[in-house]
Amino acid sequence: TLETINWTAIELLGGRNEISQMASALSRMLRMTLENSDTVVPISTEMQHCMYYLEIQEKRYEDKFDVDWQIPPEVKECKIIRIVMQPLVENAIYHGIKPLTNKGLITISGRIVGETVELVVTDNGLGMTEEELRSLRANMQSDIIKESRHIGVTNVDQRLKLYFGEEYGLTVESQERIGTTIRVRIPRIYTA
């Protein structure tokens, strides 16, 4: 269906355009999700999935934010469970960057620390009040995911803990009017 929308938009508008590019990016993103049955994928694959998502959002929020990727090759070779980065970036866009009047910046970095891998998603958005941050952290500690503005963050944290163990998962730091940093901590496992 998305490929049909893509080709119809190209035909009607006389070439590649924003509609066809967004339909194509969404199609590639969904194909990656549906075709790959592996629970654990290389971080490079997870990055590609996130890049397709960002391609759509950059069209939607034209000139609203920049993304700076700082993930070295040795980190890209490590494994992670699927669909971790995209919800964190989505959170940064919707809760941090979208309400800004100026242009935002999302930085996605990674490094190896001993036997662990650390991925970090930082935005220079609105940040959270101390109460909002306390509420999010409490929600992340709960066994039940409660409805909240950051349900994707809580879901990712629980999935990481279930797969890798309680010592892994997310930590969140945030300051109002300065931004938010989410750290992903997983064991260092290399692709075969």
N, CA and C atoms as a LAMMPS dump frame, in Angstrom:
ITEM: TIMESTEP
0
ITEM: NUMBER OF ATOMS
576
ITEM: BOX BOUNDS ff ff ff
-5.0000000000000000e+02 5.0000000000000000e+02
-5.0000000000000000e+02 5.0000000000000000e+02
-5.0000000000000000e+02 5.0000000000000000e+02
ITEM: ATOMS id mol type element x y z
1 1 1 N 0.833 -1.206 0
2 1 2 C 0 0 0
3 1 3 C 0.866 1.253 0
4 2 1 N 1.893 1.244 0.841
5 2 2 C 2.768 2.419 0.904
6 2 3 C 3.549 2.608 -0.396
7 3 1 N 3.965 1.508 -1.015
8 3 2 C 4.661 1.631 -2.302
9 3 3 C 3.717 2.161 -3.376
10 4 1 N 2.447 1.781 -3.316
11 4 2 C 1.453 2.309 -4.259
12 4 3 C 1.279 3.812 -4.047
13 5 1 N 1.206 4.242 -2.787
14 5 2 C 1.123 5.675 -2.489
15 5 3 C 2.367 6.388 -3.017
16 6 1 N 3.524 5.797 -2.791
17 6 2 C 4.788 6.359 -3.264
18 6 3 C 4.748 6.579 -4.78
19 7 1 N 4.426 5.534 -5.534
20 7 2 C 4.436 5.641 -6.998
21 7 3 C 3.312 6.534 -7.521
22 8 1 N 2.165 6.549 -6.844
23 8 2 C 1.076 7.447 -7.243
24 8 3 C 1.492 8.901 -7.046
25 9 1 N 2.14 9.197 -5.925
26 9 2 C 2.618 10.563 -5.661
27 9 3 C 3.669 10.976 -6.685
28 10 1 N 4.554 10.06 -7.043
29 10 2 C 5.574 10.362 -8.062
30 10 3 C 4.904 10.654 -9.402
31 11 1 N 3.935 9.824 -9.762
32 11 2 C 3.234 9.989 -11.045
33 11 3 C 2.434 11.292 -11.086
34 12 1 N 1.675 11.561 -10.039
35 12 2 C 0.815 12.743 -10.02
36 12 3 C 1.595 14.05 -9.931
37 13 1 N 2.732 14.021 -9.224
38 13 2 C 3.481 15.248 -9.008
39 13 3 C 4.731 15.344 -9.889
40 14 1 N 4.876 14.405 -10.816
41 14 2 C 5.942 14.499 -11.807
42 14 3 C 7.34 14.218 -11.288
43 15 1 N 7.477 13.336 -10.314
44 15 2 C 8.797 12.98 -9.796
45 15 3 C 8.77 12.809 -8.295
46 16 1 N 9.933 12.458 -7.754
47 16 2 C 10.03 12.268 -6.294
48 16 3 C 9.686 13.575 -5.583
49 17 1 N 8.976 13.455 -4.494
50 17 2 C 8.524 14.62 -3.742
51 17 3 C 8.404 14.23 -2.272
52 18 1 N 8.003 15.157 -1.433
53 18 2 C 7.931 14.876 0.005
54 18 3 C 6.983 13.736 0.332
55 19 1 N 5.857 13.651 -0.36
56 19 2 C 4.901 12.578 -0.094
57 19 3 C 5.525 11.23 -0.426
58 20 1 N 6.145 11.142 -1.601
59 20 2 C 6.748 9.866 -1.993
60 20 3 C 7.918 9.512 -1.076
61 21 1 N 8.694 10.494 -0.656
62 21 2 C 9.831 10.223 0.225
63 21 3 C 9.369 9.727 1.592
64 22 1 N 8.307 10.338 2.136
65 22 2 C 7.79 9.908 3.434
66 22 3 C 7.171 8.51 3.344
67 23 1 N 6.412 8.25 2.277
68 23 2 C 5.805 6.926 2.1
69 23 3 C 6.89 5.864 1.952
70 24 1 N 7.93 6.188 1.214
71 24 2 C 9.03 5.245 1.011
72 24 3 C 9.771 4.975 2.327
73 25 1 N 10.036 6.021 3.12
74 25 2 C 10.723 5.855 4.405
75 25 3 C 9.883 5.003 5.361
76 26 1 N 8.578 5.262 5.416
77 26 2 C 7.7 4.476 6.283
78 26 3 C 7.648 3.027 5.809
79 27 1 N 7.614 2.823 4.515
80 27 2 C 7.617 1.473 3.954
81 27 3 C 8.887 0.715 4.347
82 28 1 N 10.05 1.36 4.231
83 28 2 C 11.322 0.72 4.6
84 28 3 C 11.365 0.431 6.1
85 29 1 N 10.849 1.369 6.895
86 29 2 C 10.836 1.194 8.345
87 29 3 C 9.965 -0.006 8.735
88 30 1 N 8.776 -0.093 8.167
89 30 2 C 7.877 -1.201 8.475
90 30 3 C 8.427 -2.518 7.95
91 31 1 N 9.045 -2.491 6.776
92 31 2 C 9.623 -3.709 6.21
93 31 3 C 10.709 -4.251 7.14
94 32 1 N 11.547 -3.368 7.665
95 32 2 C 12.594 -3.805 8.602
96 32 3 C 11.978 -4.454 9.834
97 33 1 N 10.896 -3.88 10.315
98 33 2 C 10.24 -4.382 11.514
99 33 3 C 9.601 -5.74 11.256
100 34 1 N 8.959 -5.889 10.108
101 34 2 C 8.205 -7.107 9.822
102 34 3 C 9.061 -8.24 9.273
103 35 1 N 10.087 -7.918 8.491
104 35 2 C 10.889 -8.958 7.855
105 35 3 C 11.885 -9.591 8.802
106 36 1 N 12.373 -8.874 9.762
107 36 2 C 13.411 -9.374 10.645
108 36 3 C 12.762 -9.95 11.892
109 37 1 N 12.787 -11.256 12.018
110 37 2 C 12.154 -11.9 13.176
111 37 3 C 13.11 -12.016 14.367
112 38 1 N 14.373 -11.638 14.173
113 38 2 C 15.333 -11.713 15.271
114 38 3 C 14.971 -10.705 16.356
115 39 1 N 15.062 -11.149 17.596
116 39 2 C 14.814 -10.252 18.717
117 39 3 C 15.985 -9.286 18.895
118 40 1 N 17.195 -9.8 18.672
119 40 2 C 18.405 -9.011 18.871
120 40 3 C 19.034 -8.739 17.512
121 41 1 N 19.401 -7.476 17.294
122 41 2 C 19.976 -7.047 16.016
123 41 3 C 21.224 -6.209 16.286
124 42 1 N 22.075 -6.052 15.277
125 42 2 C 23.206 -5.136 15.45
126 42 3 C 22.705 -3.707 15.68
127 43 1 N 23.45 -2.946 16.449
128 43 2 C 23.077 -1.547 16.681
129 43 3 C 22.994 -0.791 15.362
130 44 1 N 23.801 -1.166 14.375
131 44 2 C 23.73 -0.513 13.058
132 44 3 C 22.348 -0.692 12.427
133 45 1 N 21.73 -1.854 12.606
134 45 2 C 20.372 -2.095 12.086
135 45 3 C 19.364 -1.251 12.85
136 46 1 N 19.523 -1.189 14.146
137 46 2 C 18.64 -0.358 14.975
138 46 3 C 18.766 1.117 14.591
139 47 1 N 19.991 1.543 14.28
140 47 2 C 20.218 2.925 13.833
141 47 3 C 19.486 3.184 12.52
142 48 1 N 19.571 2.241 11.58
143 48 2 C 18.911 2.41 10.279
144 48 3 C 17.406 2.551 10.449
145 49 1 N 16.829 1.728 11.313
146 49 2 C 15.393 1.822 11.601
147 49 3 C 15.051 3.22 12.123
148 50 1 N 15.864 3.724 13.027
149 50 2 C 15.654 5.049 13.602
150 50 3 C 15.832 6.144 12.552
151 51 1 N 16.77 5.96 11.632
152 51 2 C 16.999 6.951 10.57
153 51 3 C 15.799 7.067 9.638
154 52 1 N 15.135 5.929 9.349
155 52 2 C 13.921 5.985 8.523
156 52 3 C 12.843 6.794 9.244
157 53 1 N 12.713 6.563 10.549
158 53 2 C 11.751 7.331 11.35
159 53 3 C 12.093 8.822 11.304
160 54 1 N 13.373 9.143 11.463
161 54 2 C 13.807 10.542 11.448
162 54 3 C 13.587 11.195 10.085
163 55 1 N 13.727 10.417 9.033
164 55 2 C 13.481 10.948 7.684
165 55 3 C 12.046 11.466 7.574
166 56 1 N 11.113 10.728 8.155
167 56 2 C 9.702 11.141 8.144
168 56 3 C 9.511 12.384 9.009
169 57 1 N 10.072 12.368 10.217
170 57 2 C 9.891 13.49 11.136
171 57 3 C 10.565 14.767 10.638
172 58 1 N 11.698 14.638 9.958
173 58 2 C 12.377 15.827 9.429
174 58 3 C 11.554 16.486 8.329
175 59 1 N 10.765 15.695 7.6
176 59 2 C 9.841 16.275 6.604
177 59 3 C 8.676 16.952 7.325
178 60 1 N 8.176 16.293 8.341
179 60 2 C 7.027 16.826 9.076
180 60 3 C 7.373 18.112 9.816
181 61 1 N 8.533 18.121 10.474
182 61 2 C 8.965 19.277 11.26
183 61 3 C 10.138 19.947 10.557
184 62 1 N 9.897 20.428 9.369
185 62 2 C 10.932 21.028 8.528
186 62 3 C 11.733 22.082 9.289
187 63 1 N 13.036 21.899 9.362
188 63 2 C 13.962 22.829 10.015
189 63 3 C 13.69 23.037 11.506
190 64 1 N 13.012 22.088 12.137
191 64 2 C 12.708 22.214 13.565
192 64 3 C 13.838 21.668 14.433
193 65 1 N 14.61 20.695 13.897
194 65 2 C 15.684 20.097 14.688
195 65 3 C 16.753 19.504 13.78
196 66 1 N 17.936 19.343 14.358
197 66 2 C 19.04 18.63 13.724
198 66 3 C 19.328 17.396 14.555
199 67 1 N 19.927 16.394 13.906
200 67 2 C 20.318 15.171 14.599
201 67 3 C 21.812 14.967 14.385
202 68 1 N 22.53 14.729 15.466
203 68 2 C 23.971 14.504 15.421
204 68 3 C 24.246 13.08 15.914
205 69 1 N 24.666 12.203 14.992
206 69 2 C 24.993 10.818 15.327
207 69 3 C 26.467 10.736 15.702
208 70 1 N 26.766 10.167 16.845
209 70 2 C 28.143 9.997 17.311
210 70 3 C 28.337 8.572 17.831
211 71 1 N 28.139 7.611 16.949
212 71 2 C 28.269 6.209 17.339
213 71 3 C 29.423 5.588 16.562
214 72 1 N 30.504 5.209 17.258
215 72 2 C 31.675 4.652 16.582
216 72 3 C 31.414 3.24 16.045
217 73 1 N 32.224 2.817 15.063
218 73 2 C 32.032 1.499 14.424
219 73 3 C 31.988 0.326 15.4
220 74 1 N 32.821 0.342 16.438
221 74 2 C 32.845 -0.799 17.37
222 74 3 C 31.536 -0.921 18.153
223 75 1 N 30.819 0.187 18.326
224 75 2 C 29.52 0.142 18.997
225 75 3 C 28.452 -0.369 18.024
226 76 1 N 28.535 0.046 16.764
227 76 2 C 27.56 -0.386 15.748
228 76 3 C 27.534 -1.895 15.579
229 77 1 N 28.657 -2.572 15.888
230 77 2 C 28.745 -4.024 15.734
231 77 3 C 28.111 -4.782 16.896
232 78 1 N 27.851 -4.111 17.998
233 78 2 C 27.252 -4.76 19.167
234 78 3 C 25.767 -4.991 18.931
235 79 1 N 25.191 -5.896 19.728
236 79 2 C 23.779 -6.243 19.56
237 79 3 C 22.899 -5.551 20.593
238 80 1 N 21.649 -5.337 20.172
239 80 2 C 20.635 -4.703 21.016
240 80 3 C 19.285 -5.299 20.64
241 81 1 N 18.319 -5.252 21.54
242 81 2 C 16.972 -5.677 21.152
243 81 3 C 16.395 -4.637 20.202
244 82 1 N 15.437 -5.086 19.41
245 82 2 C 14.866 -4.21 18.383
246 82 3 C 13.973 -3.116 18.981
247 83 1 N 13.884 -2.034 18.248
248 83 2 C 13.003 -0.894 18.527
249 83 3 C 13.25 -0.318 19.92
250 84 1 N 14.501 0.106 20.133
251 84 2 C 14.893 0.801 21.358
252 84 3 C 15.127 2.28 21.06
253 85 1 N 15.883 2.574 20.032
254 85 2 C 16.276 3.963 19.765
255 85 3 C 15.109 4.827 19.268
256 86 1 N 14.286 4.287 18.385
257 86 2 C 13.201 5.076 17.795
258 86 3 C 12.246 5.643 18.847
259 87 1 N 11.777 4.867 19.834
260 87 2 C 10.892 5.464 20.848
261 87 3 C 11.577 6.561 21.671
262 88 1 N 12.887 6.428 21.895
263 88 2 C 13.607 7.452 22.664
264 88 3 C 13.741 8.739 21.854
265 89 1 N 14.005 8.598 20.56
266 89 2 C 14.085 9.768 19.685
267 89 3 C 12.707 10.399 19.534
268 90 1 N 11.689 9.561 19.411
269 90 2 C 10.314 10.073 19.331
270 90 3 C 9.976 10.884 20.575
271 91 1 N 10.358 10.386 21.733
272 91 2 C 10.138 11.102 22.987
273 91 3 C 10.838 12.461 22.97
274 92 1 N 12.082 12.479 22.483
275 92 2 C 12.842 13.737 22.414
276 92 3 C 12.151 14.744 21.507
277 93 1 N 11.636 14.276 20.38
278 93 2 C 10.973 15.184 19.432
279 93 3 C 9.68 15.732 20.022
280 94 1 N 8.798 14.837 20.463
281 94 2 C 7.457 15.267 20.877
282 94 3 C 7.425 16.02 22.202
283 95 1 N 8.23 15.593 23.153
284 95 2 C 8.162 16.221 24.477
285 95 3 C 9.225 17.287 24.695
286 96 1 N 10.321 17.197 23.965
287 96 2 C 11.406 18.148 24.171
288 96 3 C 11.498 19.209 23.088
289 97 1 N 11.581 18.78 21.84
290 97 2 C 11.875 19.683 20.722
291 97 3 C 10.636 20.374 20.154
292 98 1 N 9.56 19.639 19.967
293 98 2 C 8.349 20.184 19.32
294 98 3 C 7.868 21.493 19.953
295 99 1 N 7.821 21.608 21.279
296 99 2 C 7.312 22.852 21.882
297 99 3 C 8.276 24.039 21.8
298 100 1 N 9.533 23.808 21.385
299 100 2 C 10.513 24.898 21.337
300 100 3 C 10.153 25.926 20.275
301 101 1 N 10.529 27.167 20.507
302 101 2 C 10.377 28.199 19.482
303 101 3 C 11.631 28.271 18.609
304 102 1 N 12.765 27.839 19.158
305 102 2 C 14.003 27.822 18.377
306 102 3 C 14.281 26.401 17.871
307 103 1 N 15.332 26.251 17.083
308 103 2 C 15.69 24.957 16.513
309 103 3 C 16.297 24.053 17.583
310 104 1 N 15.895 22.798 17.573
311 104 2 C 16.388 21.841 18.55
312 104 3 C 17.522 20.996 18.011
313 105 1 N 18.183 20.301 18.92
314 105 2 C 19.262 19.399 18.567
315 105 3 C 19.096 18.102 19.354
316 106 1 N 19.135 16.986 18.623
317 106 2 C 19.119 15.665 19.246
318 106 3 C 20.473 15.039 18.945
319 107 1 N 21.174 14.636 19.989
320 107 2 C 22.47 13.984 19.831
321 107 3 C 22.317 12.535 20.256
322 108 1 N 22.757 11.623 19.39
323 108 2 C 22.684 10.196 19.665
324 108 3 C 24.116 9.679 19.652
325 109 1 N 24.594 9.263 20.818
326 109 2 C 25.988 8.834 20.918
327 109 3 C 26.066 7.436 21.513
328 110 1 N 27.249 6.865 21.416
329 110 2 C 27.445 5.53 21.961
330 110 3 C 28.899 5.3 22.311
331 111 1 N 29.111 4.409 23.271
332 111 2 C 30.478 4.047 23.653
333 111 3 C 30.449 2.705 24.377
334 112 1 N 31.619 2.087 24.4
335 112 2 C 31.784 0.841 25.141
336 112 3 C 32.476 1.179 26.446
337 113 1 N 31.899 0.693 27.543
338 113 2 C 32.464 0.914 28.869
339 113 3 C 32.655 -0.465 29.498
340 114 1 N 33.873 -0.979 29.458
341 114 2 C 34.131 -2.315 29.991
342 114 3 C 33.328 -3.348 29.235
343 115 1 N 32.479 -4.069 29.956
344 115 2 C 31.666 -5.123 29.35
345 115 3 C 30.253 -4.651 29.017
346 116 1 N 30.046 -3.332 29.02
347 116 2 C 28.724 -2.796 28.69
348 116 3 C 28.813 -1.827 27.509
349 117 1 N 27.664 -1.602 26.908
350 117 2 C 27.51 -0.6 25.86
351 117 3 C 26.569 0.458 26.402
352 118 1 N 26.925 1.7 26.163
353 118 2 C 26.079 2.81 26.587
354 118 3 C 25.687 3.617 25.356
355 119 1 N 24.391 3.742 25.128
356 119 2 C 23.851 4.617 24.087
357 119 3 C 23.17 5.775 24.796
358 120 1 N 23.333 6.977 24.255
359 120 2 C 22.788 8.167 24.909
360 120 3 C 22.016 8.999 23.894
361 121 1 N 20.774 9.335 24.235
362 121 2 C 19.948 10.234 23.422
363 121 3 C 19.742 11.497 24.244
364 122 1 N 20.279 12.612 23.726
365 122 2 C 20.196 13.889 24.429
366 122 3 C 19.483 14.901 23.545
367 123 1 N 18.602 15.68 24.15
368 123 2 C 17.972 16.781 23.409
369 123 3 C 18.122 18.068 24.205
370 124 1 N 18.07 19.185 23.486
371 124 2 C 18.146 20.494 24.14
372 124 3 C 16.749 21.121 24.229
373 125 1 N 15.771 20.271 24.462
374 125 2 C 14.379 20.707 24.497
375 125 3 C 13.944 21.27 25.833
376 126 1 N 12.631 21.19 26.078
377 126 2 C 12.036 21.799 27.261
378 126 3 C 12.493 21.183 28.573
379 127 1 N 12.874 19.921 28.536
380 127 2 C 13.23 19.249 29.779
381 127 3 C 11.998 18.976 30.618
382 128 1 N 12.223 18.45 31.803
383 128 2 C 11.126 18.107 32.698
384 128 3 C 11.296 18.83 34.024
385 129 1 N 10.179 19.085 34.655
386 129 2 C 10.227 19.609 36.023
387 129 3 C 10.706 18.472 36.937
388 130 1 N 11.11 18.815 38.133
389 130 2 C 11.535 17.781 39.086
390 130 3 C 10.408 16.791 39.35
391 131 1 N 9.191 17.291 39.424
392 131 2 C 8.039 16.418 39.669
393 131 3 C 7.798 15.477 38.492
394 132 1 N 7.886 15.981 37.256
395 132 2 C 7.711 15.129 36.073
396 132 3 C 8.785 14.049 36.023
397 133 1 N 10.021 14.422 36.32
398 133 2 C 11.129 13.468 36.311
399 133 3 C 10.937 12.414 37.402
400 134 1 N 10.534 12.833 38.57
401 134 2 C 10.275 11.902 39.673
402 134 3 C 9.157 10.917 39.287
403 135 1 N 8.105 11.429 38.656
404 135 2 C 6.984 10.593 38.233
405 135 3 C 7.421 9.574 37.174
406 136 1 N 8.23 10.013 36.203
407 136 2 C 8.719 9.103 35.173
408 136 3 C 9.582 8.003 35.791
409 137 1 N 10.484 8.388 36.673
410 137 2 C 11.355 7.394 37.317
411 137 3 C 10.537 6.391 38.142
412 138 1 N 9.519 6.871 38.839
413 138 2 C 8.654 5.973 39.623
414 138 3 C 7.918 5.017 38.697
415 139 1 N 7.449 5.531 37.569
416 139 2 C 6.752 4.701 36.584
417 139 3 C 7.69 3.622 36.039
418 140 1 N 8.949 3.98 35.829
419 140 2 C 9.927 3.024 35.316
420 140 3 C 10.23 1.934 36.343
421 141 1 N 10.106 2.232 37.631
422 141 2 C 10.369 1.256 38.687
423 141 3 C 9.181 0.318 38.923
424 142 1 N 8.016 0.72 38.427
425 142 2 C 6.802 -0.062 38.653
426 142 3 C 6.78 -1.298 37.753
427 143 1 N 6.111 -2.353 38.215
428 143 2 C 5.946 -3.559 37.407
429 143 3 C 4.868 -3.38 36.342
430 144 1 N 4.034 -2.38 36.516
431 144 2 C 2.932 -2.123 35.593
432 144 3 C 3.187 -0.803 34.888
433 145 1 N 3.069 -0.814 33.562
434 145 2 C 3.232 0.435 32.812
435 145 3 C 1.94 1.226 32.931
436 146 1 N 2.038 2.41 33.515
437 146 2 C 0.881 3.28 33.675
438 146 3 C 0.829 4.263 32.525
439 147 1 N -0.366 4.72 32.215
440 147 2 C -0.509 5.751 31.181
441 147 3 C 0.276 6.978 31.599
442 148 1 N 1.116 7.442 30.716
443 148 2 C 1.867 8.656 30.993
444 148 3 C 2.317 9.246 29.672
445 149 1 N 2.887 10.427 29.742
446 149 2 C 3.399 11.08 28.541
447 149 3 C 4.591 10.318 27.975
448 150 1 N 5.264 9.535 28.786
449 150 2 C 6.509 8.873 28.38
450 150 3 C 6.37 7.351 28.412
451 151 1 N 5.236 6.837 27.932
452 151 2 C 4.987 5.396 27.994
453 151 3 C 6.011 4.62 27.168
454 152 1 N 6.495 5.201 26.059
455 152 2 C 7.5 4.533 25.231
456 152 3 C 8.803 4.333 25.971
457 153 1 N 9.208 5.311 26.763
458 153 2 C 10.44 5.222 27.548
459 153 3 C 10.313 4.098 28.57
460 154 1 N 9.209 4.051 29.264
461 154 2 C 8.978 3.012 30.273
462 154 3 C 8.953 1.64 29.624
463 155 1 N 8.296 1.523 28.489
464 155 2 C 8.22 0.256 27.767
465 155 3 C 9.613 -0.225 27.354
466 156 1 N 10.437 0.665 26.813
467 156 2 C 11.798 0.297 26.406
468 156 3 C 12.594 -0.173 27.613
469 157 1 N 12.5 0.542 28.728
470 157 2 C 13.234 0.169 29.935
471 157 3 C 12.835 -1.232 30.397
472 158 1 N 11.556 -1.517 30.432
473 158 2 C 11.092 -2.832 30.88
474 158 3 C 11.543 -3.937 29.93
475 159 1 N 11.488 -3.684 28.624
476 159 2 C 11.932 -4.688 27.647
477 159 3 C 13.426 -4.984 27.802
478 160 1 N 14.238 -3.938 28.004
479 160 2 C 15.679 -4.139 28.194
480 160 3 C 15.954 -4.968 29.449
481 161 1 N 15.255 -4.663 30.527
482 161 2 C 15.439 -5.39 31.784
483 161 3 C 15.003 -6.854 31.645
484 162 1 N 13.892 -7.079 30.972
485 162 2 C 13.407 -8.445 30.777
486 162 3 C 14.384 -9.269 29.95
487 163 1 N 14.969 -8.678 28.933
488 163 2 C 15.846 -9.425 28.035
489 163 3 C 17.254 -9.59 28.592
490 164 1 N 17.833 -8.488 29.107
491 164 2 C 19.234 -8.508 29.519
492 164 3 C 19.443 -8.674 31.029
493 165 1 N 18.443 -8.335 31.834
494 165 2 C 18.582 -8.428 33.286
495 165 3 C 18.356 -7.078 33.949
496 166 1 N 18.057 -7.118 35.221
497 166 2 C 17.7 -5.919 35.988
498 166 3 C 18.809 -4.864 36.058
499 167 1 N 20.069 -5.276 35.884
500 167 2 C 21.166 -4.303 35.971
501 167 3 C 21.288 -3.448 34.712
502 168 1 N 20.488 -3.763 33.701
503 168 2 C 20.519 -3.002 32.447
504 168 3 C 19.234 -2.2 32.299
505 169 1 N 19.194 -1.333 31.316
506 169 2 C 17.995 -0.539 31.074
507 169 3 C 18.328 0.926 30.89
508 170 1 N 17.384 1.779 31.25
509 170 2 C 17.489 3.213 31.021
510 170 3 C 17.693 3.991 32.312
511 171 1 N 18.396 5.103 32.185
512 171 2 C 18.409 6.123 33.227
513 171 3 C 18.073 7.442 32.547
514 172 1 N 17.37 8.282 33.263
515 172 2 C 16.906 9.546 32.693
516 172 3 C 17.359 10.7 33.575
517 173 1 N 17.956 11.696 32.939
518 173 2 C 18.309 12.955 33.598
519 173 3 C 17.625 14.066 32.81
520 174 1 N 17.128 15.079 33.495
521 174 2 C 16.464 16.17 32.795
522 174 3 C 16.475 17.423 33.657
523 175 1 N 16.608 18.549 32.988
524 175 2 C 16.494 19.847 33.658
525 175 3 C 15.546 20.712 32.843
526 176 1 N 14.629 21.302 33.54
527 176 2 C 13.641 22.16 32.89
528 176 3 C 14.337 23.281 32.112
529 177 1 N 13.89 23.494 30.882
530 177 2 C 14.391 24.516 29.948
531 177 3 C 15.835 24.27 29.49
532 178 1 N 16.39 23.098 29.81
533 178 2 C 17.751 22.767 29.369
534 178 3 C 17.75 21.526 28.474
535 179 1 N 16.975 20.517 28.838
536 179 2 C 16.896 19.33 28.002
537 179 3 C 16.889 18.043 28.803
538 180 1 N 16.892 16.934 28.064
539 180 2 C 16.786 15.604 28.658
540 180 3 C 17.85 14.689 28.07
541 181 1 N 18.39 13.827 28.915
542 181 2 C 19.351 12.817 28.488
543 181 3 C 18.857 11.451 28.955
544 182 1 N 18.75 10.527 28.013
545 182 2 C 18.365 9.154 28.331
546 182 3 C 19.535 8.247 27.972
547 183 1 N 19.997 7.477 28.964
548 183 2 C 21.11 6.542 28.763
549 183 3 C 20.568 5.118 28.705
550 184 1 N 21.019 4.409 27.692
551 184 2 C 20.688 2.994 27.525
552 184 3 C 21.924 2.203 27.919
553 185 1 N 21.777 1.283 28.846
554 185 2 C 22.898 0.435 29.283
555 185 3 C 22.55 -1.003 28.99
556 186 1 N 23.398 -1.645 28.142
557 186 2 C 23.192 -3.047 27.767
558 186 3 C 24.537 -3.776 27.839
559 187 1 N 24.492 -5.115 27.914
560 187 2 C 25.764 -5.842 27.909
561 187 3 C 26.414 -5.772 26.525
562 188 1 N 27.731 -5.848 26.511
563 188 2 C 28.467 -5.828 25.231
564 188 3 C 28.407 -7.227 24.618
565 189 1 N 27.616 -7.345 23.558
566 189 2 C 27.484 -8.593 22.81
567 189 3 C 27.745 -8.257 21.35
568 190 1 N 28.706 -8.911 20.741
569 190 2 C 29.026 -8.613 19.345
570 190 3 C 28.241 -9.505 18.402
571 191 1 N 28.02 -8.992 17.192
572 191 2 C 27.345 -9.768 16.168
573 191 3 C 28.244 -10.916 15.74
574 192 1 N 27.634 -12.001 15.355
575 192 2 C 28.403 -13.186 14.956
576 192 3 C 28.962 -13.035 13.55
